[in-house]
Amino acid sequence: QVRLVESGGDLVQPGGSLRLSCTASGNIFSIGTMAWYRQAPGQQREFVANIDSHGGTAYTDSVQGRFAISRDNAKNTVYLQMNSLKPEDTAVYSCNALVAPYSDYRLWEHWGQGTQVTVSS
């Protein structure tokens, strides 16, 4: 019923920038909080950033000041602008969203498939 699709992952040099996008489609009445998580090789998945339906944001300490999350409600899309990238940012980045379908008023959690970000010389 609901699908989240990420894009924008790439190979980039240290100090470079990338912008990730995640678009939700399907049976969507409204979308609450949207978030980005990442999982590095051999590591647990960790929270990166989120943004609520009114634009309020939160970031994990390691990306504060370098990454910026934003959303376009008309496009059902969340973005992650990543600047000053470091090798330790290398991970699969996944999108998460709380979605209310037309069928009821409750919010359901959905995940995208992930997009690979590699930071290396």
N, C-alpha and C positions, 0 to 999 in steps of 0.2 A: 504493500500500500504506500509506503514512504521510502524514498531512496535518497541517500546523501552521497554525492560524488565530489571527490577532491581533485584538484589539479594544481599545477604550478611547481611541483617538485622537480629538482634538477641537480646537476653537479655544479658547484660554485666554489671559487677560491676563497680562502680565509679573508675576511674583511668585506666580502661581497654582500649582495642583497638578493632576496627573492620575495615574491608575493604569492602566497597560497590562497586558493579559493575553494569554497565548498558550497554547493548549491543543493537545496532540498527540493524534491518534486514528489508528486503523487497526491494522496488524500490528505490535504493540509488545510485546516481552517485557520490556525495561527501557530506561531512558533515562539516559544519562550526563550530561555537561555540557550545560547550556542557557545561551543567551546572547542579548543584545540588541545589534543594530547599528543605525546610522542613516545616512541619506544626505540631506544638505541640497541645495538647488537649486544646480546647477553644481559640486558637490563630489563627491569620492570617498566611497564607503561607509566608515564608520569603526566600530571597536569601541566599545561603550558599557560593557557589564558582562557578567559571566558568573557562574554558580554551578554547582559540581560536585554530584555525587550525594550527598555528605555535608554540603552546606550551605556549603562554602567559597566565598568570593566574591572578585571582582576588579573594579575600576572604572578607566575612563580618568580622567586627572587633572581634566579639565574638568567632570566631574559628581560627583567625590568630595565627600561631605558633603551633597549635594543629592538624589541618587538612591539608591534601595535596591532591590536585586534579591532575590527570594525565590522559593520553589517549594513546591508541594503535590504530593508524589509520588503520593498516592492519586488525584488528579485529572489527573495528567500535565500540569500547568499551571505555567508560570513567570510571575511578575509583575515589573513595573518601576514602583515608586512614584517619581514625579518631583515634587519640591518646589522652591520658589523658581525657577520657570521663567523663562528669559531668551529674548529674541528669537532668539539664536543657537542655541537648542535646537530651533528649527523644522526639521523633517526628516520623512522617512518612516522609521518605526521598524520593523525587521524582526526576527523571532524565528529563532533557529538552535538546533538540537538534534542531539545524537548519539544515535541510536536503534539498539538491538539488536532485530532481528525474531525471531519464533519460528523462522524458517527456518535461522538460524545464530547463532553467538555473536559475530560481528563488529559493530562500531558503524559506522553509516552516517550521513552528514551530511544534514540536511534543513533547508529554509528555508520560512518563511511568506511570504505575499504582501505584507505590510507594512500599517501603519496610519499615517495622516497626523496629525502633531502640529504645530499652528500656534500660535505665541506672539506675540500682537500686541494693541495697544490698540484 
